[in-house]
Structures are given as C-alpha cells and as structure tokens.
C-alpha cells in the first residue's frame, strides 16, 4: 500500500519484480503499477532460476490488457524502445 504514496509523482517508468516466489508476481506488479499510475514497467527478478520462472508472453499480455507496457530484458540485454 505504500506504493500509493508515489501516485502523484507522475512516473513514466518503474522497475518492478515479477518472479513471484521471493517477490511480487506478475499480478502483484500490475497492481503496483496501477497504484503508482505508471504505464511502462521493466520487469526484474524473474527467469534466473526455476522458483521465479514466468511465461513472458502471458506476463506481457496481462499488462497489455490493462493498457500498460511490460518490458522484459534478457540478462545482459538492452531495452529497446
């Protein structure tokens, strides 16, 4: 709920964990993005080992269905806008 305190900052981007085992999962990250009113999210803490594996296409479609864009960089990869 503390994330709601960030709503008035008009953030363009947020880095949010989406792995779900030790951190929030995709649905929680979408909820957090709504709390902070941010439409562009870079997913972090996912797909580095089995407990935090996600389906990238499903995660992206979950965000897209809510009018948000989820960017999922590969380890060591770039984010191309």
C-alpha positions as CSV (number, residue, x, y, z in Angstrom):
1,X,0.0,0.0,0.0
2,X,2.9,2.3,0.5
3,X,3.3,2.4,-3.3
4,X,0.1,4.5,-3.4
5,X,2.2,7.4,-2.0
6,X,4.0,7.5,-5.3
7,X,1.0,8.2,-7.5
8,X,1.4,11.9,-7.5
9,X,5.0,11.7,-8.9
10,X,3.7,11.0,-12.4
11,X,6.3,8.3,-13.0
12,X,6.9,7.3,-16.6
13,X,8.8,4.1,-15.8
14,X,9.1,1.7,-12.9
15,X,11.3,-1.3,-12.3
16,X,9.2,-4.0,-10.6
17,X,9.9,-7.5,-9.5
18,X,7.7,-10.1,-11.2
19,X,9.1,-13.5,-10.3
20,X,6.6,-14.3,-7.6
21,X,8.5,-16.6,-5.3
22,X,10.5,-14.2,-3.2
23,X,9.0,-11.1,-4.6
24,X,5.7,-9.9,-6.1
25,X,4.3,-11.9,-9.0
26,X,3.0,-10.5,-12.4
27,X,-0.4,-9.8,-11.0
28,X,1.0,-8.0,-7.9
29,X,3.3,-6.0,-10.2
30,X,0.4,-4.9,-12.3
31,X,-1.5,-3.9,-9.1
32,X,1.6,-1.9,-8.0
33,X,1.8,-0.2,-11.5
34,X,-1.8,0.8,-11.0
35,X,-1.1,2.1,-7.5
36,X,1.8,4.4,-8.8
37,X,-0.1,5.2,-12.1
38,X,2.8,4.1,-14.3
39,X,2.2,2.7,-17.8
40,X,5.7,1.5,-18.6
41,X,7.2,-1.3,-16.4
42,X,10.5,-3.0,-16.6
43,X,10.3,-6.5,-15.1
44,X,13.1,-7.6,-12.8
45,X,13.9,-10.6,-10.6
46,X,12.4,-13.3,-13.0
47,X,13.6,-16.3,-15.0
48,X,17.0,-16.6,-13.4
49,X,16.2,-20.0,-11.8
50,X,13.1,-22.2,-11.5
51,X,11.3,-20.7,-8.5
52,X,11.0,-17.4,-10.2
53,X,10.2,-18.6,-13.8
54,X,7.4,-16.8,-15.6
55,X,5.8,-17.0,-19.0
56,X,7.0,-13.8,-20.7
57,X,4.2,-13.7,-23.3
58,X,1.5,-14.3,-20.7
59,X,3.0,-11.6,-18.5
60,X,3.2,-9.1,-21.3
61,X,-0.4,-9.8,-22.3
62,X,-1.6,-9.3,-18.7
63,X,0.0,-5.8,-18.7
64,X,-1.2,-5.1,-22.2
65,X,-4.8,-6.0,-21.3
66,X,-4.7,-3.2,-18.6
67,X,-3.2,-0.6,-21.0
68,X,0.4,-0.9,-19.8
69,X,3.6,-2.0,-21.4
70,X,5.8,-4.6,-19.8
71,X,9.4,-4.7,-20.9
72,X,11.3,-8.0,-20.2
73,X,15.0,-7.6,-20.9
74,X,17.2,-10.7,-21.2
75,X,20.1,-11.0,-18.7
76,X,22.7,-8.7,-20.0
77,X,20.4,-7.5,-22.7
78,X,19.3,-4.0,-23.7
79,X,15.9,-2.4,-23.5
80,X,15.0,-1.1,-26.9
81,X,12.2,1.5,-27.0
